[in-house]
Amino acid sequence: MSTAAVPQQPQPTPPDVPPPMPPHASEATRLLCAGTYLDPAYRDRVIEELYLHEERIVAPSLGFDAARVLAHALRARRLEVGWAALIVGLWIVGWPLTGGAMTVYLLPGLLLAMGVAVRGDDSRAPAGRRAMALAMRWLGRMVFAVLLAATVVTAFSSREDAEAARYGYVGGLRGFLLGLLPGLAGLVGGRDTVSALQAWLALVLFLALALCAGVQRSLFARALGGELAPKRFPDAASDPAERAESPRFQRLRERIRLEQRFPLIMYRESRPFCGAGQAYDTWVLAVEMRPADGKEPRPLSNRAVLETVRSLLKGLRLPPQYAGHAVRDRLRWLELDECVFLPVEGLTRREDAPYSQEAFEGHRDRAVEEGAEKRRHFLRVRVGGWEEELVVTVYVRVHTQGRMLMLEIAPHVLMPVREDFKDADRMAHQFRSNSVFGRATWAAGQVPASAVRSFLTLCQAIGHGWQLLTGGYGNALPDGPALSVRELGAARSRSLFQQMDVDRYLRSVQDRIAHGVRTALSEHGYQTGEFVQKVVNISSGGVHIDSVASSTFAIGTHARAASTTADDAHTTFPTTGGPGPQKGADNDDHGG
């Protein structure tokens, strides 16, 4: 079966509307690529999902290119592992050359690493954890400053001064600093004496470590000013990350770009809408298809309803007549297509997934009239706002069965990209424009934690390599996406402006969907009053009640209702500050 990529069909737009930015060049893609350099945890999750677990089909990539994010994640890890190996090598060489003097700097490094671990990645960590992490970090910085001062004093002291300090003949602060390095070096297994030459070698190695940290940071700043710059990023052909020669990466890149925007979606049962973001105000509505007065109803298929809805949704792209074609509105680029969800269970190889136009059309034509359980057909409506950072996707499904019409509307919202990823350009510019002294100070501050951080980086790289060799993922049974790298890089909240846009997009789309279903019912000779009433109730946040006969219900926060028989059933309406209970309510059943 052919697995050739089928390009997405262009959507009709007014003639003066410029085409939207392609996904591989979108701002969301650029920021996610920058995030792989900023956040090692995010980078490792990207590599684990898209590269290590090659049996997993990629989640739909709405408004971004997951293959390009993976390319930069692999490049960022190669760079970090290379620098980590160099830094660990310098620490290992420094141990014998300095007589153990360099090893005492592991103490502040451990304190700083513990502070980061205690704080964690949660921005809303408890106050106690934040205070403990802050105390550990500042303690590590103070210990580092004291050790650096002791190294400088030892480097500028003679052998006689060191001997005198050893036997207690030099007192005060100078004597304490002269005896600090030998004492700590002896505790960690080194010599109990540190000569001036060894102290000078420690300072040289310290300078080399700071230089490594500075060069590593400058490479990141150069990438943000080069291939990840807003003007150069759309040119994917010149991106060095895309030119990686790894056969595994080249193979997976082609698979990802085939799967991520194909209208046939292979899903994992636990997360069918993986990649679409957070569910938002889902509708499930059922109405009886009653013949309208004086009309002979005609058979109404699911396809007929969806085509009526589609024609009305296309009208959202048209600008106001008085505004002309120059008006800017994200609804001008509203995307409409049909997608079919298929469970991944039953496949023996990832390459066997039916990613061909012929296979998709077969599944679509059969699924559109099905009641749906595992295979489901949806009309998909997508609006990419804020440079594809805020993506609103609405999945629509209609089904008629037993003279009942079921309408399912499942809106999903992809939150904007994380704030720290958005600050990548600012951070890179600040580093490039900083003074030499400022950059040197920043690089010096990275030395204490460099040993622990680099050692952990190497351990993680070795662990990933071991999993790659022994995990057997290449021959594993295919699986659906466990997570979306876009959702991993999403913020937890959105601004008020963005929330207003989400509400505007959803209300516009939902109103057109409801109008389309109503029009289809009316044109085929069915009543529409019940459908309109239920839509009004659902869209207002209420619940439609068909009948209250022999029923008991309560309205209000503090209302209570009880029923024994049909004769004494009653309804309670709570009052707030009113004169007394409502008619038909017991005295102790009203709210305060």
VEXVO-960568 format. One record per residue (C-alpha): residue number from 1; residue in one letter; x, y, z. Coordinates in nm, 2 decimals, always signed. Layout:
BEGIN
NUM;a;X;Y;Z
...
% end
This chain:
BEGIN
1;m;+0.00;+0.00;+0.00
2;s;+0.13;+0.34;-0.09
3;t;+0.24;+0.57;+0.19
4;a;+0.32;+0.87;-0.02
5;a;+0.24;+1.20;+0.15
6;v;-0.07;+1.37;+0.02
7;p;-0.06;+1.75;+0.03
8;q;-0.34;+1.92;+0.21
9;q;-0.59;+2.07;-0.04
10;p;-0.58;+2.46;-0.04
11;q;-0.88;+2.62;+0.11
12;p;-1.06;+2.89;-0.10
13;t;-1.00;+3.24;+0.03
14;p;-1.08;+3.59;-0.10
15;p;-0.83;+3.70;-0.37
16;d;-0.67;+3.97;-0.17
17;v;-0.59;+3.76;+0.13
18;p;-0.22;+3.66;+0.16
19;p;-0.16;+3.29;+0.23
20;p;-0.09;+3.20;+0.59
21;m;+0.25;+3.10;+0.71
22;p;+0.32;+2.73;+0.64
23;p;+0.35;+2.52;+0.96
24;h;+0.72;+2.46;+0.93
25;a;+0.78;+2.84;+0.93
26;s;+0.52;+2.94;+1.19
27;e;+0.61;+3.13;+1.51
28;a;+0.49;+2.85;+1.72
29;t;+0.74;+2.61;+1.55
30;r;+1.03;+2.86;+1.60
31;l;+0.96;+2.91;+1.97
32;l;+0.93;+2.54;+2.03
33;c;+1.27;+2.49;+1.85
34;a;+1.42;+2.76;+2.07
35;g;+1.27;+2.58;+2.38
36;t;+1.48;+2.27;+2.31
37;y;+1.79;+2.47;+2.38
38;l;+1.65;+2.64;+2.69
39;d;+1.48;+2.35;+2.87
40;p;+1.67;+2.01;+2.88
41;a;+1.36;+1.84;+3.03
42;y;+1.14;+1.95;+2.74
43;r;+1.41;+1.85;+2.49
44;d;+1.44;+1.50;+2.64
45;r;+1.06;+1.45;+2.63
46;v;+1.06;+1.55;+2.26
47;i;+1.33;+1.31;+2.18
48;e;+1.17;+1.03;+2.38
49;e;+0.83;+1.07;+2.21
50;l;+0.94;+1.13;+1.85
51;y;+1.28;+0.96;+1.83
52;l;+1.32;+0.69;+2.09
53;h;+0.97;+0.55;+2.07
54;e;+0.97;+0.51;+1.69
55;e;+0.67;+0.27;+1.72
56;r;+0.45;+0.56;+1.82
57;i;+0.25;+0.75;+1.55
58;v;+0.29;+1.12;+1.59
59;a;+0.00;+1.33;+1.72
60;p;-0.16;+1.57;+1.48
61;s;+0.05;+1.89;+1.45
62;l;-0.18;+2.18;+1.44
63;g;+0.00;+2.50;+1.33
64;f;+0.35;+2.37;+1.37
65;d;+0.60;+2.11;+1.24
66;a;+0.70;+1.84;+1.49
67;a;+0.98;+1.71;+1.26
68;r;+1.16;+2.04;+1.27
69;v;+1.12;+2.06;+1.65
70;l;+1.28;+1.71;+1.67
71;a;+1.56;+1.82;+1.45
72;h;+1.65;+2.10;+1.68
73;a;+1.60;+1.89;+1.99
74;l;+1.86;+1.63;+1.86
75;r;+2.10;+1.91;+1.76
76;a;+2.07;+2.08;+2.10
77;r;+2.14;+1.75;+2.27
78;r;+2.44;+1.68;+2.05
79;l;+2.58;+2.02;+2.14
80;e;+2.51;+1.98;+2.51
81;v;+2.66;+1.63;+2.53
82;g;+2.97;+1.74;+2.36
83;w;+3.03;+2.03;+2.60
84;a;+2.93;+1.82;+2.90
85;a;+3.20;+1.56;+2.80
86;l;+3.46;+1.84;+2.77
87;i;+3.36;+1.99;+3.11
88;v;+3.37;+1.65;+3.29
89;g;+3.70;+1.59;+3.13
90;l;+3.84;+1.91;+3.27
91;w;+3.72;+1.83;+3.62
92;i;+3.88;+1.48;+3.60
93;v;+4.21;+1.62;+3.48
94;g;+4.20;+1.89;+3.75
95;w;+4.18;+1.64;+4.03
96;p;+4.54;+1.51;+4.02
97;l;+4.69;+1.84;+3.88
98;t;+4.56;+2.05;+4.17
99;g;+4.61;+1.79;+4.44
100;g;+4.24;+1.77;+4.51
101;a;+4.19;+2.15;+4.53
102;m;+3.94;+2.15;+4.24
103;t;+3.73;+1.88;+4.39
104;v;+3.63;+2.11;+4.68
105;y;+3.42;+2.31;+4.43
106;l;+3.19;+2.01;+4.40
107;l;+3.04;+2.11;+4.74
108;p;+2.88;+2.43;+4.62
109;g;+2.79;+2.25;+4.30
110;l;+2.60;+1.99;+4.50
111;l;+2.42;+2.26;+4.70
112;l;+2.31;+2.44;+4.39
113;a;+2.19;+2.12;+4.23
114;m;+2.00;+2.03;+4.54
115;g;+1.84;+2.37;+4.53
116;v;+1.72;+2.32;+4.18
117;a;+1.59;+1.97;+4.26
118;v;+1.40;+2.09;+4.57
119;r;+1.24;+2.38;+4.37
120;g;+1.13;+2.16;+4.08
121;d;+0.96;+2.27;+3.76
122;d;+0.64;+2.37;+3.92
123;s;+0.60;+2.75;+3.92
124;r;+0.33;+2.71;+4.19
125;a;+0.55;+2.51;+4.44
126;p;+0.46;+2.55;+4.81
127;a;+0.63;+2.84;+4.99
128;g;+0.83;+2.60;+5.21
129;r;+0.99;+2.43;+4.91
130;r;+1.07;+2.76;+4.75
131;a;+1.23;+2.90;+5.07
132;m;+1.44;+2.59;+5.11
133;a;+1.55;+2.59;+4.75
134;l;+1.64;+2.96;+4.78
135;a;+1.84;+2.90;+5.10
136;m;+2.03;+2.61;+4.94
137;r;+2.12;+2.82;+4.63
138;w;+2.24;+3.11;+4.83
139;l;+2.44;+2.88;+5.06
140;g;+2.60;+2.73;+4.75
141;r;+2.69;+3.07;+4.62
142;m;+2.85;+3.18;+4.94
143;v;+3.05;+2.86;+4.98
144;f;+3.17;+2.91;+4.62
145;a;+3.28;+3.27;+4.69
146;v;+3.47;+3.16;+5.00
147;l;+3.65;+2.88;+4.81
148;l;+3.74;+3.11;+4.53
149;a;+3.88;+3.36;+4.77
150;a;+4.08;+3.08;+4.94
151;t;+4.22;+2.97;+4.60
152;v;+4.33;+3.32;+4.52
153;v;+4.50;+3.37;+4.86
154;t;+4.68;+3.04;+4.83
155;a;+4.80;+3.11;+4.48
156;f;+4.96;+3.44;+4.59
157;s;+5.12;+3.29;+4.91
158;s;+5.46;+3.13;+4.96
159;r;+5.54;+2.79;+5.09
160;e;+5.64;+2.94;+5.42
161;d;+5.30;+3.10;+5.46
162;a;+5.13;+2.77;+5.39
163;e;+5.34;+2.59;+5.64
164;a;+5.28;+2.86;+5.90
165;a;+4.91;+2.85;+5.84
166;r;+4.92;+2.47;+5.87
167;y;+5.07;+2.49;+6.22
168;g;+4.85;+2.78;+6.33
169;y;+5.11;+3.05;+6.32
170;v;+4.90;+3.26;+6.08
171;g;+4.57;+3.37;+6.23
172;g;+4.27;+3.57;+6.13
173;l;+4.09;+3.56;+5.79
174;r;+4.41;+3.50;+5.60
175;g;+4.50;+3.20;+5.81
176;f;+4.15;+3.06;+5.77
177;l;+4.16;+3.09;+5.39
178;l;+4.51;+2.94;+5.37
179;g;+4.40;+2.64;+5.56
180;l;+4.06;+2.59;+5.40
181;l;+4.16;+2.43;+5.07
182;p;+4.41;+2.17;+5.23
183;g;+4.16;+2.08;+5.49
184;l;+3.87;+2.02;+5.25
185;a;+4.10;+1.85;+5.00
186;g;+4.21;+1.60;+5.27
187;l;+3.85;+1.52;+5.35
188;v;+3.77;+1.42;+4.99
189;g;+4.08;+1.20;+4.95
190;g;+4.33;+1.45;+4.83
191;r;+4.65;+1.58;+4.98
192;d;+4.64;+1.78;+5.30
193;t;+4.87;+2.04;+5.14
194;v;+4.80;+2.27;+4.84
195;s;+5.09;+2.46;+4.69
196;a;+5.07;+2.79;+4.51
197;l;+5.13;+2.62;+4.18
198;q;+4.84;+2.38;+4.24
199;a;+4.62;+2.68;+4.33
200;w;+4.73;+2.86;+4.01
201;l;+4.64;+2.54;+3.81
202;a;+4.30;+2.54;+3.98
203;l;+4.24;+2.90;+3.88
204;v;+4.34;+2.81;+3.52
205;l;+4.10;+2.52;+3.51
206;f;+3.84;+2.74;+3.67
207;l;+3.89;+2.99;+3.39
208;a;+3.87;+2.71;+3.13
209;l;+3.54;+2.59;+3.27
210;a;+3.40;+2.94;+3.27
211;l;+3.51;+2.98;+2.91
212;c;+3.33;+2.66;+2.81
213;a;+3.01;+2.78;+2.98
214;g;+3.04;+3.12;+2.80
215;v;+3.11;+2.96;+2.46
216;q;+2.82;+2.72;+2.50
217;r;+2.59;+3.01;+2.58
218;s;+2.72;+3.21;+2.29
219;l;+2.64;+2.93;+2.05
220;f;+2.28;+2.94;+2.17
221;a;+2.27;+3.31;+2.13
222;r;+2.42;+3.27;+1.78
223;a;+2.15;+3.02;+1.69
224;l;+1.88;+3.26;+1.80
225;g;+2.03;+3.53;+1.59
226;g;+2.09;+3.30;+1.29
227;e;+1.89;+3.00;+1.18
228;l;+1.62;+3.06;+1.45
229;a;+1.59;+3.44;+1.38
230;p;+1.24;+3.54;+1.27
231;k;+1.36;+3.65;+0.92
232;r;+1.57;+3.34;+0.85
233;f;+1.36;+3.07;+1.01
234;p;+1.11;+3.03;+0.72
235;d;+1.41;+2.91;+0.50
236;a;+1.41;+2.55;+0.62
237;a;+1.66;+2.44;+0.35
238;s;+1.94;+2.64;+0.52
239;d;+1.87;+2.52;+0.87
240;p;+2.17;+2.31;+0.99
241;a;+1.95;+2.10;+1.21
242;e;+1.76;+1.97;+0.91
243;r;+2.08;+1.85;+0.74
244;a;+2.16;+1.59;+1.01
245;e;+2.29;+1.28;+0.83
246;s;+2.15;+1.02;+1.08
247;p;+1.96;+0.76;+0.88
248;r;+1.72;+0.71;+1.17
249;f;+1.64;+1.08;+1.19
250;q;+1.59;+1.10;+0.81
251;r;+1.35;+0.80;+0.82
252;l;+1.16;+0.93;+1.12
253;r;+1.14;+1.28;+0.98
254;e;+0.96;+1.16;+0.67
255;r;+0.72;+0.95;+0.88
256;i;+0.64;+1.24;+1.10
257;r;+0.57;+1.48;+0.81
258;l;+0.35;+1.22;+0.65
259;e;+0.14;+1.15;+0.96
260;q;+0.12;+1.48;+1.14
261;r;-0.12;+1.65;+0.90
262;f;-0.29;+1.36;+0.73
263;p;-0.67;+1.36;+0.78
264;l;-0.67;+1.00;+0.89
265;i;-0.57;+1.00;+1.26
266;m;-0.44;+0.69;+1.43
267;y;-0.51;+0.73;+1.80
268;r;-0.45;+0.58;+2.14
269;e;-0.78;+0.48;+2.31
270;s;-0.69;+0.68;+2.63
271;r;-0.63;+1.01;+2.45
272;p;-0.81;+1.02;+2.11
273;f;-0.78;+1.40;+2.08
274;c;-0.41;+1.41;+2.17
275;g;-0.25;+1.71;+2.01
276;a;-0.56;+1.93;+1.99
277;g;-0.52;+2.08;+2.34
278;q;-0.77;+2.12;+2.62
279;a;-1.13;+2.02;+2.58
280;y;-1.35;+2.33;+2.60
281;d;-1.73;+2.34;+2.64
282;t;-1.82;+2.01;+2.47
283;w;-2.18;+1.97;+2.34
284;v;-2.37;+1.65;+2.30
285;l;-2.73;+1.71;+2.19
286;a;-3.01;+1.47;+2.08
287;v;-3.35;+1.57;+1.93
288;e;-3.63;+1.37;+1.79
289;m;-3.69;+1.42;+1.42
290;r;-4.06;+1.50;+1.41
291;p;-4.23;+1.58;+1.08
292;a;-4.32;+1.95;+1.04
293;d;-4.69;+2.04;+1.00
294;g;-4.80;+2.02;+0.65
295;k;-4.48;+1.87;+0.52
296;e;-4.37;+1.53;+0.40
297;p;-4.03;+1.45;+0.56
298;r;-3.76;+1.33;+0.33
299;p;-3.47;+1.10;+0.44
300;l;-3.19;+1.30;+0.60
301;s;-2.83;+1.16;+0.58
302;n;-2.54;+1.26;+0.79
303;r;-2.36;+1.38;+0.48
304;a;-2.64;+1.62;+0.39
305;v;-2.63;+1.78;+0.73
306;l;-2.25;+1.82;+0.72
307;e;-2.25;+1.97;+0.38
308;t;-2.51;+2.23;+0.49
309;v;-2.29;+2.31;+0.79
310;r;-1.98;+2.33;+0.58
311;s;-2.13;+2.58;+0.34
312;l;-2.23;+2.81;+0.62
313;l;-1.89;+2.78;+0.79
314;k;-1.72;+2.89;+0.47
315;g;-1.90;+3.22;+0.50
316;l;-1.71;+3.31;+0.81
317;r;-1.41;+3.37;+0.59
318;l;-1.58;+3.66;+0.41
319;p;-1.50;+4.01;+0.54
320;p;-1.77;+4.27;+0.60
321;q;-1.88;+4.44;+0.28
322;y;-1.80;+4.79;+0.41
323;a;-1.45;+4.68;+0.52
324;g;-1.33;+4.54;+0.19
325;h;-1.07;+4.26;+0.14
326;a;-0.80;+4.44;+0.33
327;v;-0.95;+4.37;+0.68
328;r;-0.74;+4.14;+0.90
329;d;-0.92;+3.87;+1.09
330;r;-0.80;+3.51;+1.17
331;l;-1.14;+3.38;+1.06
332;r;-1.03;+3.47;+0.71
333;w;-0.79;+3.17;+0.73
334;l;-1.04;+2.93;+0.88
335;e;-0.96;+2.58;+0.77
336;l;-1.23;+2.32;+0.70
337;d;-1.16;+1.95;+0.64
338;e;-1.29;+1.60;+0.73
339;c;-1.09;+1.36;+0.94
340;v;-1.14;+1.00;+1.04
341;f;-1.02;+0.86;+1.38
342;l;-0.89;+0.50;+1.37
343;p;-0.76;+0.30;+1.67
344;v;-0.40;+0.19;+1.62
345;e;-0.47;-0.15;+1.77
346;g;-0.43;-0.43;+1.51
347;l;-0.14;-0.29;+1.32
348;t;+0.18;-0.49;+1.31
349;r;+0.40;-0.22;+1.17
350;r;+0.39;+0.16;+1.18
351;e;+0.44;+0.16;+0.80
352;d;+0.12;-0.04;+0.76
353;a;-0.10;+0.25;+0.87
354;p;-0.34;+0.34;+0.58
355;y;-0.19;+0.68;+0.49
356;s;-0.30;+0.70;+0.13
357;q;-0.57;+0.91;-0.03
358;e;-0.76;+0.60;-0.15
359;a;-0.76;+0.44;+0.19
360;f;-0.87;+0.76;+0.36
361;e;-1.16;+0.82;+0.12
362;g;-1.28;+0.46;+0.18
363;h;-1.28;+0.51;+0.56
364;r;-1.44;+0.85;+0.52
365;d;-1.73;+0.74;+0.30
366;r;-1.81;+0.45;+0.53
367;a;-1.76;+0.63;+0.86
368;v;-1.96;+0.94;+0.78
369;e;-2.29;+0.74;+0.81
370;e;-2.18;+0.52;+1.10
371;g;-2.30;+0.54;+1.46
372;a;-1.93;+0.53;+1.56
373;e;-1.75;+0.36;+1.83
374;k;-1.38;+0.31;+1.76
375;r;-1.39;+0.46;+1.41
376;r;-1.53;+0.81;+1.40
377;h;-1.58;+1.07;+1.13
378;f;-1.56;+1.44;+1.21
379;l;-1.58;+1.77;+1.03
380;r;-1.28;+1.96;+1.16
381;v;-1.28;+2.34;+1.19
382;r;-0.95;+2.51;+1.28
383;v;-0.86;+2.87;+1.35
384;g;-0.49;+2.95;+1.42
385;g;-0.46;+3.28;+1.60
386;w;-0.17;+3.47;+1.74
387;e;+0.08;+3.35;+1.48
388;e;-0.04;+2.99;+1.54
389;e;+0.02;+3.01;+1.91
390;l;-0.35;+3.00;+2.00
391;v;-0.52;+2.72;+1.80
392;v;-0.89;+2.66;+1.83
393;t;-1.02;+2.33;+1.68
394;v;-1.38;+2.23;+1.67
395;y;-1.47;+1.87;+1.58
396;v;-1.83;+1.82;+1.46
397;r;-2.01;+1.49;+1.42
398;v;-2.38;+1.44;+1.32
399;h;-2.57;+1.11;+1.33
400;t;-2.93;+1.01;+1.27
401;q;-3.06;+0.69;+1.41
402;g;-3.41;+0.57;+1.50
403;r;-3.56;+0.91;+1.40
404;m;-3.32;+1.08;+1.64
405;l;-3.06;+1.33;+1.54
406;m;-2.74;+1.34;+1.75
407;l;-2.51;+1.64;+1.73
408;e;-2.16;+1.63;+1.89
409;i;-1.94;+1.94;+1.91
410;a;-1.60;+1.89;+2.07
411;p;-1.40;+2.22;+2.08
412;h;-1.04;+2.21;+2.18
413;v;-0.80;+2.49;+2.25
414;l;-0.42;+2.48;+2.23
415;m;-0.28;+2.73;+2.48
416;p;+0.00;+2.97;+2.38
417;v;+0.36;+2.87;+2.39
418;r;+0.54;+2.89;+2.72
419;e;+0.65;+3.23;+2.84
420;d;+1.01;+3.13;+2.89
421;f;+1.03;+3.00;+2.53
422;k;+0.90;+3.34;+2.41
423;d;+1.17;+3.51;+2.61
424;a;+1.44;+3.32;+2.42
425;d;+1.51;+3.61;+2.18
426;r;+1.53;+3.85;+2.47
427;m;+1.77;+3.63;+2.66
428;a;+1.99;+3.59;+2.35
429;h;+2.00;+3.96;+2.28
430;q;+2.08;+4.04;+2.64
431;f;+2.37;+3.80;+2.63
432;r;+2.51;+3.93;+2.30
433;s;+2.47;+4.30;+2.40
434;n;+2.61;+4.25;+2.75
435;s;+2.95;+4.39;+2.84
436;v;+3.26;+4.17;+2.86
437;f;+3.25;+4.20;+3.24
438;g;+2.89;+4.10;+3.26
439;r;+2.94;+3.79;+3.04
440;a;+3.25;+3.69;+3.24
441;t;+3.06;+3.72;+3.56
442;w;+2.77;+3.51;+3.43
443;a;+3.01;+3.24;+3.30
444;a;+3.20;+3.23;+3.63
445;g;+2.87;+3.17;+3.81
446;q;+2.81;+2.86;+3.60
447;v;+3.13;+2.69;+3.72
448;p;+3.02;+2.55;+4.05
449;a;+2.72;+2.36;+3.91
450;s;+2.89;+2.27;+3.58
451;a;+3.03;+1.94;+3.72
452;v;+2.70;+1.80;+3.85
453;r;+2.50;+1.93;+3.56
454;s;+2.74;+1.79;+3.30
455;f;+2.77;+1.46;+3.47
456;l;+2.39;+1.42;+3.48
457;t;+2.38;+1.52;+3.11
458;l;+2.62;+1.24;+3.02
459;c;+2.43;+0.99;+3.23
460;q;+2.11;+1.08;+3.06
461;a;+2.28;+1.05;+2.72
462;i;+2.42;+0.71;+2.81
463;g;+2.07;+0.60;+2.94
464;h;+1.90;+0.71;+2.61
465;g;+2.16;+0.53;+2.41
466;w;+2.12;+0.22;+2.61
467;q;+1.74;+0.24;+2.57
468;l;+1.79;+0.28;+2.20
469;l;+2.00;-0.03;+2.18
470;t;+1.81;-0.26;+2.41
471;g;+1.45;-0.13;+2.41
472;g;+1.35;-0.30;+2.09
473;y;+1.13;-0.01;+1.99
474;g;+1.20;-0.06;+1.62
475;n;+1.02;-0.39;+1.62
476;a;+0.76;-0.31;+1.87
477;l;+0.39;-0.31;+1.78
478;p;+0.26;+0.03;+1.67
479;d;+0.11;+0.26;+1.93
480;g;-0.08;+0.58;+1.93
481;p;+0.08;+0.91;+2.05
482;a;+0.14;+0.92;+2.43
483;l;+0.18;+1.30;+2.43
484;s;+0.20;+1.60;+2.20
485;v;+0.52;+1.81;+2.19
486;r;+0.31;+2.11;+2.12
487;e;+0.10;+2.05;+2.43
488;l;+0.42;+2.00;+2.63
489;g;+0.54;+2.34;+2.53
490;a;+0.21;+2.52;+2.60
491;a;+0.15;+2.77;+2.88
492;r;-0.10;+2.70;+3.16
493;s;-0.30;+3.01;+3.10
494;r;-0.38;+3.27;+2.84
495;s;-0.42;+3.65;+2.85
496;l;-0.76;+3.82;+2.86
497;f;-0.72;+3.92;+2.49
498;q;-0.66;+3.56;+2.39
499;q;-0.95;+3.44;+2.60
500;m;-1.17;+3.69;+2.42
501;d;-1.05;+3.56;+2.09
502;v;-1.12;+3.20;+2.19
503;d;-1.48;+3.29;+2.29
504;r;-1.53;+3.48;+1.96
505;y;-1.40;+3.20;+1.74
506;l;-1.60;+2.94;+1.93
507;r;-1.93;+3.13;+1.94
508;s;-1.90;+3.21;+1.57
509;v;-1.83;+2.85;+1.47
510;q;-2.09;+2.70;+1.71
511;d;-2.36;+2.94;+1.59
512;r;-2.30;+2.85;+1.23
513;i;-2.30;+2.48;+1.31
514;a;-2.63;+2.51;+1.49
515;h;-2.78;+2.72;+1.21
516;g;-2.66;+2.46;+0.96
517;v;-2.82;+2.17;+1.14
518;r;-3.15;+2.37;+1.18
519;t;-3.15;+2.45;+0.81
520;a;-3.10;+2.09;+0.71
521;l;-3.38;+1.98;+0.94
522;s;-3.61;+2.24;+0.80
523;e;-3.53;+2.17;+0.44
524;h;-3.60;+1.80;+0.48
525;g;-3.94;+1.86;+0.64
526;y;-3.87;+1.82;+1.01
527;q;-3.96;+2.04;+1.31
528;t;-3.68;+2.27;+1.44
529;g;-3.84;+2.41;+1.76
530;e;-3.71;+2.15;+2.00
531;f;-3.36;+2.17;+1.85
532;v;-3.35;+2.55;+1.88
533;q;-3.46;+2.54;+2.24
534;k;-3.20;+2.28;+2.33
535;v;-2.92;+2.48;+2.16
536;v;-3.03;+2.80;+2.35
537;n;-3.02;+2.61;+2.68
538;i;-2.68;+2.45;+2.62
539;s;-2.52;+2.76;+2.49
540;s;-2.64;+2.95;+2.79
541;g;-2.49;+2.70;+3.03
542;g;-2.83;+2.55;+3.13
543;v;-2.98;+2.20;+3.11
544;h;-3.28;+2.13;+2.89
545;i;-3.56;+1.95;+3.07
546;d;-3.82;+1.78;+2.84
547;s;-4.08;+1.73;+3.11
548;v;-4.13;+1.79;+3.48
549;a;-4.42;+1.55;+3.53
550;s;-4.38;+1.33;+3.84
551;s;-4.04;+1.49;+3.89
552;t;-3.88;+1.68;+4.17
553;f;-3.61;+1.94;+4.12
554;a;-3.45;+2.23;+4.30
555;i;-3.30;+2.55;+4.16
556;g;-3.04;+2.75;+4.34
557;t;-2.71;+2.69;+4.53
558;h;-2.88;+2.61;+4.87
559;a;-3.20;+2.45;+4.73
560;r;-3.31;+2.11;+4.84
561;a;-3.59;+1.89;+4.70
562;a;-3.75;+1.57;+4.81
563;s;-4.03;+1.36;+4.68
564;t;-4.24;+1.08;+4.82
565;t;-4.54;+1.05;+4.58
566;a;-4.67;+1.23;+4.28
567;d;-4.93;+1.40;+4.49
568;d;-4.70;+1.57;+4.73
569;a;-4.40;+1.64;+4.50
570;h;-4.28;+1.99;+4.54
571;t;-4.03;+2.23;+4.39
572;t;-3.80;+2.46;+4.60
573;f;-3.68;+2.79;+4.49
574;p;-3.43;+2.95;+4.74
575;t;-3.46;+3.31;+4.82
576;t;-3.18;+3.54;+4.91
577;g;-3.29;+3.80;+5.17
578;g;-3.65;+3.76;+5.07
579;p;-3.95;+3.79;+5.29
580;g;-4.01;+3.41;+5.33
581;p;-4.04;+3.08;+5.16
582;q;-4.20;+3.06;+4.82
583;k;-4.54;+2.91;+4.77
584;g;-4.54;+2.54;+4.78
585;a;-4.21;+2.52;+4.98
586;d;-4.17;+2.40;+5.34
587;n;-4.05;+2.65;+5.59
588;d;-3.71;+2.48;+5.63
589;d;-3.65;+2.43;+5.26
590;h;-3.56;+2.78;+5.15
591;g;-3.21;+2.92;+5.12
592;g;-3.07;+3.20;+5.32
% end
